[in-house]
């Protein structure tokens, strides 16, 4: 069972959460949807669902990044050199000593 209420009504009567499975919250002046409150009996289940969803989204982003990680090979002449040493070596090769 569900209902739509304003923020003011919800803040004045939080027992609404016990009466309904979930409550849609709407700004009564602008009719803008503000969010959703769920009944305490569904809170743990919903938290687990959100944690899995967020974890899956993070893993997808990491998988996307890992496609490119390590895909560039360093030339043999630059192995074991620091960034500064690489710059110096390139400058020497390009412009001489």
N, C-alpha and C positions, 0 to 999 in steps of 0.2 A: 504494500500500500504506500502511496506517495502523495505529496502535496507541494504546492509552491507558496512560499511565504516571503515576506520582506525581512530585511536584516533587523529592523527594529523589533518586529514581532518575535523573531527567533531569540534575540538577546533578552527579551523580557520573559520568554517562556521556553526555556531549554528542554522542557519535558516533551516538547513536540518530537524530539529525536527518539524518544521511547515509544511514541504512539505510531510512528511510521517507519518503514524500512529505510527510506531515504527522503530527504527534504531538499527540493530545489530552492535556491535563494535568488531572489530577484530584487533589484532596486525598483521600488514601486513608482517613483517619480519618472525615471527614464526608461523603465521596462528593460533595463540592461541585466542580462544574466550574470550573476556574481559567482555562482559555484554550487557545490553539492555537499551536503552533510549526510553521512550515513549513520545508521543505527549502531549503537555499541555492539550489538550481537554480530554484526558483519565486519567490524573494524579489523580484527586480526586477519581474517581471510583476505580483506581488501588490501591490507598492508603487504601481505605476502605477494599478492598479485602485482602490486606496484613495484616492489623490490625486484621481482623477476623481470618485469618489463624494463625497468631502468637498467638493470644489469645487462640484459640482452642488447639494449641500445648502445651502451658503452662498449660491449664486446664487438658489436658490428663496426663501430668507429675505429676501435683498435685493429680489427682485422683489415680494414681499409688502409690504415696507415702502414701496417706490417707488409702490405704488398710491395711497398717501395723501400722499406728498410733493408739496407744491405744490398740494394740492386746496383749500386755504383761501385765499381772496382777501382781501387787506387793503383795507379801505374807503379811499376816496380821501382822506378827511380825516386818515388816519393814515399815509399814504405819506411816506417819508423822515423819519419820527420815530423816535427811539430808544424803547426800552421805557419808560424813566423819563418821557419826554415824553408818551408815550401815556397812561400812568397819570395824569399831571397833567391832560391835556386831558379825559379821562373824568371826573375828579373835578370839574373846573371846570363841565363840562356838566351834571353830575348835581346839584351843590350850589351852583353859582354861584361867583363869584370871592370 
